[in-house]
Amino acid sequence: MSFTRWTRRALLGCLTATLAATVAATTPPALAQTADKASVGVLALSSSGPIFIAKAKGYFAREGLDVDLKMFTSAQQVPVAVASGDVDFGVTGLTAGFYNLAAKGAVTIIAAQSRDEPGFPLSAYVATNAAYEAGLTRPADLKGKRIAITTVGSTFHYMIGILGQKHGFTVKDVTMVPLQDVPKMVAAFKGGQVDAILAPSTVARQVVADGAGRIVGWAGDETPWQLGALFTGPKTIQQRRPVVEKFVRAYRTALAEYHAAFNGKDSSGALVKGPGYDELLAIIAEATKQKPEIVTAGLPYADPQARLLVDDVVNQVRFWQSEGQVDKTLDPKSVMDLSFIGQ
């Protein structure tokens, strides 16, 4: 009888130990220990898609991170939030304001976001019907025209600058009309106050559908460039490097899925739906509060390894310095720390 009781106890102990070992082996890091908290500032745009995917599919949690997404309404708000410590990371378009903060040691690029790339209709040059009939039928014809943009120092401003670099004119050869936001740009366009606008693809297509103008080209086809980046503060890199490494790993996992699902093209240049297309599209549509078909029309190119177009970032800094928007002493290479992506 005592032998039987001992055997049962031993068997129960063995089963308990085995179960505990199995649970420990299969418990995600985020549950096995207290997760590191982090926050990231984003815009409700498809270009933020990899961040939304990493959050929704648990890639941050798998790295032991509890990540809070904070939504902003303009690109410049995001680096300001990183500089002030309101968020730990930011992902958005690169502007003169961003580089001014970088010059003060407040923000550092650590990986790529989206970029304008040939074959990807992300940013359009749109001519009014009157301007088109008068000869504005291609991007090079923007020289001498009135162009609505959001603000001086914006991504739109830079796109005009690099278009001029390609076609032999400068921003001084056009009249930029800063109107603060896209709705005001569209109103000025439809009212005939400008000849053209630079606009996100969804906006451009709507303008055309309304019969107000014609798309005369795409920035990705004319002047491919690094539109956005993932960045953080130098202090975060110095004091919380393991957290940065975890964040970038989760981001790159999501980025590779995004690229496989959305960036495939066939021989004619048409989109080929990749693995997980519908699932990932639903995640981005939910995060941006847009219909899936609207999201599809403006999905940007993103490098699957988060590699940066370094030469273009250098060109951006040099351009803004020539425009008097950024301190001339800023070394373009100093705004990047690409050790996290091995570039």
Disulfide bonds with the S-S distance in Angstrom:
none
